[in-house]
Amino acid sequence: MIAKPRTEPVPVVPGRTSAPRDHHFRGSLGRFATGVAIVTFDGVTKRHGITVNSFTSVSMDPPLVLVSIARTTRAHNELAGRPFTVNILGAEQRQLAMHFAGRPGPEPRWVEGETAPRLSSVLAYFECKPWAAYDGGDHTLYIGEVVDFNYRNGDALAFANSTFTTIPESQLGMEDLL
């Protein structure tokens, strides 16, 4: 069964706030460990990077990926209709994640991709042409068609329970089984 999006407003109860429930919902979601990625693209006036942990594959044929970007993100509106790269971070790249999450550090090293800019030395990257964008409540779900990609060996940076952690590289990757 496919759930229909809520169209009617949520009732407001006087004297009651949803903040504790929202906090608990966020905490519950935080129990799901995710990788950490940075979406990079060229905006109208400058280059942008947005740290995300909501990234997933959508389709193998055609190759499609999805990133979820909060509407409150400063560069949110500039991403619409633009090519982008999803940069998957290695365990040693926490400072890079923080840089694009609003705590600037040393300027990152950029690579001029064929479709969109990407970051140097990331664990994996997916250069994408815009495919579709969907309303996702307080986020926009951007789907990109992958036109270039690659990866390197190494541990992955992960995020769980409101903290960074490491996902060790497995001894045998799935690609070796194919």
Buried (B, 14 or more C-beta within 10 A) or exposed (E): EEEEEEEEEEEEEEEEEEEEEEEEEEEEEBEEEBBBBBBBBBEEEEEBBBBBBBBEEBEEEEBBBBBBBBEEBEBBEBBEEBBBBBBBBBBEBBEBBBBBBEEEEEEBEEBEBEBBBBBEBBBBBBBBEBBEBEEBEEBBBBBBBBBBBEEEEBEBBBBBEEEBBEBEBEEEEEEEEE
